[in-house]
């Protein structure tokens, strides 16, 4: 005998019907009448829009899904080889690459002749409140920089204070210098806002600097003069990324309306007379100057400090370009025409809108997820291979940790951090899978077809309020910023709404490929 769970169109309620005759358990769909069962050809797999009338406890007329085969709900092989979409070989699913719209940022950031020095060769950058600049900095340098005493300084001419928080710069989403209600603020993000209570007037150039000693104090300077001394025991949190954003946060929020010039970060505490606070006489960079943007070379701007950085780019334009995964001929089989997708670990994603709720796994108590992975780096605690829904609002995710192990989250229910034996070697193609078996009340983790870890679990999956499937990242809240992005290759993604036997895994003979990237 079997059990069927039905979701009706009268809200998100469910009805359980038991006593399914054994001769009907292999029917893909059937109708339920008052007190009896009738086979039907009208049903479609995963159908949710049941037109039901409740006439008894087990009496509604409704087409339901009752699957017994091993066809996946979704299957992405990425063999298109080019373009900005990928199509599942089963179901009616299309994955779109990247963010939804490429922004028009004409005039958002302007190279300006107005500068503190006032000379023809001296340039600044004017921000109109539409976008900011970003550059990638060597992570090891940033890690050392934020853990030790440092000095930050910049020349700023604010056109107007249009919002509560405005950034001059932000470093690794760990430190920032900016304004709060028109006053200078230095922030150890997630730890402490050093609110100086020092106002800055608009419409004129000012030199702003902070000398900070971690777990101790911050000295604020305005136009070369000390204006505040503050004490706090907090240190900087770990880097969230390796970006230096200028004129806005790394997600193009907290945007400044005004101009910036001679932005510098030093790896030591500078004395007042060492600051670059004489507008007409720029000081030369020092041996301790890690970041030095004078913007005299226009855009893209280059760093003249000691750190290795990429040329600057607009945050929103860069975010859009970084959101596009790339087709690669590096694949598990290595065969001609077999492609994978490469994700850059920054913002890349594939977005699949599940308009019919077919990938919701809350109705079926069993499910299987599998994929091939070959990762480059694991810079964050969890790198998302695929996700559905939003943390805290139902759904699930499948990821690999920075200790190289598999990880599953049933959003709002459980983080499965017990799979310590499900280790995935770096730099090679490996098959990974997770199975939730409700009959055994287990979550099972596999690498290359071998069972590695079994975790007792009977919690199922919550209905996801956001019916959106991501590959390569997860979404938090309503923001489209990539959270826990994956860096590396992905291929052959399958999701089933049932337990499949490991002998049915999509296992192929993996061909070794040189580590250099074959991106198209």
Protein Blocks (a to p, Z undefined) as FASTA:
>chain_A
ZZdddddfehjadcddehiafklmmpfbdcddehiacddfkbcehiabbcdddfbfklcc
ddddddfbfcdfbdcehlnopajbdcdfedjbdddehjfbdcdfehkaccdfbdfkopak
lccdddehlaccdddddfklmmmmmmpccddddddddfbdcbfbdcfbdehhlaccddee
hiacdddehiaccdekpacdehiacdddddddehiaccddeehiafbdcddfbdcdddfb
fcdcehiafkopaiaedddehiacdfbdcdfklpcfbfklccdddfklmbdcehlnopad
ddfbfbdcdddddfklmmmmmmpccddfbdfklpghiacdddehlmgccddddfkopmpc
klpmbdcdddddddfbdfbfbdcfbdedjehiapadddddfkopacdddehiaccfklmm
lccdehiacdddddddfklopadddeehiafbdcddfkbpaddfblcddehiacehjbfb
dehiaedddehiacdfbdcdfklpccdddddddfbdcdZZ
